[in-house]
Amino acid sequence: MRLTRVFVDQPLAPGARVTLPESAATHLVRVLRLREGEACVLFNGDGHDYDATLATVTKRGVDVEVGGLRVVDNESPLRIVLLQGIARGEKMDLILQKATELGVSAIAPVFADRTEVRLDGERLDKRMAHWRSVVTSACEQSGRARIPELMPARGLGEAAAALDADALKLTLDPQGEHRFETLSRPQGAVVIGIGPEGGWSAKDRELLAQHCFTGLRLGPRVLRTETAGLAAIAAMQARFGDL
């Protein structure tokens, strides 16, 4: 039987006794109804899974005893960064969740000309915390033991300028110069730029071109923002990664 994996944002080591954070404890005890003596798996993003056993379950908290650790080697050999125009509500959650399952290394949420979501200050902080939770939960489900980097949400120009200068930078374009079948194997990271619901504006495209983005054709149909990036990631992983 597959054991439940739970993320804990703290150091882990074989033989240690750890008090679980409230969210993890609630999931194991109240949702899954695990009891003292039952097993689970913990991970903290360091590339390992830690076998653990519930030691004490009380109203004050849940303690676990950490057993052995196992190296988890399921990260893609291809480093993919998704530069994603921020989408509304559940669409953005879906993009983050599925991109994580497909093996991206990092996600950069960006505000573009046609972004319909306006976030700043406390609202942005809360949304970023929510997005990190979505990414972490996707790692729990998919078996990843390293958490993709969630870069700060910022303007397109600032985000593009912060990218690796040597990366292959692509954005979907029906008239783009590249096709998947003609791409050469990337020597470094690949950045896939996807616009928000309304797509990239002319100003956005000019800005992307200034930062060395080139167009990539992805079939004859127009894809929604919540479909386009996932399709491009899957195709890139199938050609150069581990799918």
C-alpha positions as CSV (number, residue, x, y, z in Angstrom):
1,M,0.0,0.0,0.0
2,R,1.3,3.4,-0.9
3,L,2.0,5.5,2.2
4,T,0.8,9.1,2.6
5,R,3.5,11.7,1.9
6,V,3.4,14.9,3.9
7,F,5.6,18.0,3.5
8,V,7.1,19.5,6.6
9,D,9.1,22.7,6.4
10,Q,11.8,21.8,8.9
11,P,15.0,19.7,9.2
12,L,14.6,15.9,9.2
13,A,17.0,13.1,10.2
14,P,16.8,9.4,10.9
15,G,16.1,8.8,14.6
16,A,14.7,12.3,15.3
17,R,11.4,12.9,17.0
18,V,9.5,15.7,15.3
19,T,6.4,17.6,16.1
20,L,4.4,18.0,13.0
21,P,3.1,21.5,11.9
22,E,-0.6,21.9,12.4
23,S,-1.5,21.5,8.7
24,A,0.3,18.2,8.3
25,A,-1.0,16.9,11.6
26,T,-4.6,17.8,10.7
27,H,-4.3,16.1,7.3
28,L,-2.9,12.9,8.8
29,V,-5.1,12.6,11.9
30,R,-8.4,14.3,11.1
31,V,-8.6,13.8,7.3
32,L,-6.8,10.4,6.9
33,R,-7.6,9.2,10.4
34,L,-4.2,7.8,11.1
35,R,-3.5,6.7,14.7
36,E,-0.5,6.2,16.9
37,G,1.8,3.5,15.5
38,E,0.8,4.0,11.9
39,A,3.2,4.9,9.2
40,C,3.6,7.9,6.9
41,V,6.3,9.5,4.7
42,L,7.7,13.0,5.3
43,F,9.7,15.2,3.0
44,N,11.1,18.7,3.3
45,G,12.4,19.4,-0.2
46,D,16.0,18.2,0.3
47,G,15.6,15.4,-2.2
48,H,14.8,12.6,0.3
49,D,11.8,10.8,1.6
50,Y,11.8,10.0,5.4
51,D,9.9,7.0,6.7
52,A,8.1,8.0,9.9
53,T,5.7,6.6,12.5
54,L,3.1,8.5,14.5
55,A,4.4,8.3,18.1
56,T,1.9,10.4,20.0
57,V,-1.4,11.9,18.9
58,T,-3.0,14.4,21.4
59,K,-5.1,17.5,21.3
60,R,-1.8,19.5,21.8
61,G,-0.2,18.0,18.7
62,V,1.2,15.1,16.8
63,D,4.8,13.8,17.2
64,V,6.4,11.4,14.8
65,E,9.5,9.3,15.0
66,V,11.7,9.5,11.9
67,G,13.1,6.2,10.7
68,G,15.3,5.8,7.6
69,L,15.7,8.0,4.6
70,R,15.7,7.3,0.9
71,V,17.1,9.3,-2.0
72,V,14.3,10.3,-4.4
73,D,15.7,10.6,-7.9
74,N,12.8,11.6,-10.1
75,E,13.7,15.2,-11.1
76,S,13.8,15.8,-14.9
77,P,17.2,16.1,-16.5
78,L,15.8,19.1,-18.4
79,R,15.4,22.3,-16.4
80,I,12.2,24.0,-17.4
81,V,11.1,27.4,-16.2
82,L,7.5,28.4,-16.8
83,L,7.1,32.2,-17.2
84,Q,3.4,32.4,-16.7
85,G,1.1,35.4,-17.1
86,I,-1.0,35.4,-13.9
87,A,-4.5,33.9,-14.6
88,R,-7.7,34.2,-12.6
89,G,-8.5,32.0,-9.6
90,E,-8.6,28.3,-10.2
91,K,-7.0,28.6,-13.6
92,M,-3.7,29.7,-11.9
93,D,-4.0,26.9,-9.4
94,L,-4.5,24.3,-12.1
95,I,-1.4,25.6,-14.0
96,L,0.8,25.5,-10.9
97,Q,-0.4,22.1,-9.9
98,K,0.0,20.4,-13.3
99,A,3.3,22.2,-14.2
100,T,4.7,20.8,-10.9
101,E,3.5,17.3,-11.7
102,L,5.1,17.6,-15.2
103,G,8.5,18.4,-13.6
104,V,9.2,22.1,-14.0
105,S,12.1,23.4,-12.0
106,A,10.7,26.9,-11.4
107,I,7.6,29.0,-12.1
108,A,7.7,32.8,-12.5
109,P,4.3,34.4,-12.2
110,V,4.2,37.7,-14.2
111,F,1.9,40.7,-14.5
112,A,1.5,41.4,-18.2
113,D,-0.5,44.1,-20.1
114,R,-3.6,42.0,-20.3
115,T,-3.4,40.4,-16.9
116,E,-6.9,40.7,-15.4
117,V,-5.9,39.9,-11.8
118,R,-4.7,42.9,-9.8
119,L,-2.7,42.0,-6.7
120,D,-0.4,44.0,-4.4
121,G,0.6,44.3,-0.8
122,E,-1.2,41.9,1.6
123,R,-3.4,40.4,-1.1
124,L,-0.3,39.5,-3.2
125,D,1.4,38.0,-0.1
126,K,-1.6,35.8,0.6
127,R,-1.9,34.7,-3.0
128,M,1.8,33.8,-3.1
129,A,1.4,31.8,0.1
130,H,-1.6,30.0,-1.5
131,W,0.3,29.3,-4.6
132,R,3.2,27.8,-2.6
133,S,0.7,25.5,-0.9
134,V,-0.6,24.4,-4.3
135,V,2.9,23.6,-5.5
136,T,3.8,21.7,-2.3
137,S,0.6,19.7,-2.4
138,A,1.4,18.7,-6.1
139,C,4.8,17.5,-4.9
140,E,3.2,15.4,-2.2
141,Q,0.9,13.8,-4.7
142,S,3.4,13.3,-7.5
143,G,6.2,11.9,-5.4
144,R,8.7,14.8,-6.0
145,A,11.1,15.4,-3.1
146,R,12.3,18.8,-4.4
147,I,10.0,21.8,-4.5
148,P,10.0,23.8,-7.7
149,E,11.1,27.4,-7.1
150,L,8.2,29.8,-7.0
151,M,9.7,33.1,-8.1
152,P,8.2,36.4,-6.9
153,A,5.3,37.7,-8.8
154,R,6.4,40.8,-10.7
155,G,6.1,42.7,-13.9
156,L,7.1,41.0,-17.2
157,G,10.1,43.1,-17.8
158,E,11.6,42.6,-14.3
159,A,10.9,38.9,-14.4
160,A,12.4,38.5,-17.9
161,A,15.5,40.4,-16.9
162,A,16.0,38.1,-13.9
163,L,16.2,34.9,-16.0
164,D,19.3,33.0,-16.9
165,A,20.9,34.8,-19.8
166,D,22.1,31.5,-21.3
167,A,18.6,29.8,-21.2
168,L,16.7,28.9,-24.3
169,K,13.7,31.3,-24.1
170,L,10.6,30.4,-26.0
171,T,7.1,31.8,-26.3
172,L,4.2,30.2,-28.2
173,D,3.6,31.9,-31.6
174,P,1.7,30.5,-34.6
175,Q,4.3,32.2,-36.8
176,G,7.2,31.4,-34.6
177,E,10.6,30.4,-36.1
178,H,10.9,27.2,-34.1
179,R,9.0,23.9,-34.2
180,F,9.5,21.1,-31.6
181,E,10.9,18.8,-34.3
182,T,13.5,21.3,-35.4
183,L,14.7,22.3,-31.9
184,S,18.2,21.3,-30.9
185,R,18.8,19.8,-27.5
186,P,19.1,22.7,-25.0
187,Q,22.5,23.0,-23.3
188,G,21.0,24.7,-20.3
189,A,17.6,25.7,-19.0
190,V,14.5,26.2,-21.1
191,V,12.1,29.1,-20.4
192,I,8.5,28.8,-21.7
193,G,6.6,32.1,-21.7
194,I,2.8,31.9,-21.6
195,G,0.6,34.9,-21.7
196,P,-2.5,35.5,-19.5
197,E,-6.1,35.0,-20.6
198,G,-5.9,37.8,-23.2
199,G,-2.5,36.6,-24.5
200,W,0.7,38.8,-24.9
201,S,0.1,42.3,-26.1
202,A,2.3,43.9,-28.8
203,K,4.2,45.7,-26.0
204,D,4.7,42.4,-24.2
205,R,6.0,40.7,-27.3
206,E,8.4,43.5,-27.9
207,L,9.6,43.3,-24.4
208,L,10.1,39.5,-24.7
209,A,12.0,39.9,-27.9
210,Q,14.4,42.4,-26.1
211,H,15.1,39.6,-23.7
212,C,15.9,37.0,-26.4
213,F,12.6,35.2,-26.5
214,T,11.8,33.5,-29.8
215,G,8.6,32.1,-31.1
216,L,7.7,28.4,-31.0
217,R,4.9,26.9,-33.0
218,L,2.6,24.4,-31.1
219,G,0.1,23.0,-33.6
220,P,-2.6,24.7,-35.6
221,R,-5.1,25.4,-32.8
222,V,-5.2,28.3,-30.3
223,L,-4.8,27.1,-26.7
224,R,-6.1,28.8,-23.6
225,T,-3.5,30.0,-21.0
226,E,-4.3,27.0,-18.7
227,T,-3.6,24.6,-21.6
228,A,-0.8,26.2,-23.6
229,G,2.0,26.0,-21.0
230,L,1.1,22.5,-19.9
231,A,1.1,21.3,-23.5
232,A,4.4,22.9,-24.2
233,I,6.0,21.5,-21.0
234,A,4.8,18.0,-21.8
235,A,6.0,18.2,-25.4
236,M,9.4,19.5,-24.2
237,Q,9.7,16.8,-21.6
238,A,8.8,14.1,-24.2
239,R,11.5,15.4,-26.6
240,F,14.3,16.3,-24.3
241,G,13.3,15.3,-20.7
242,D,12.0,12.2,-19.1
243,L,8.5,11.6,-20.4
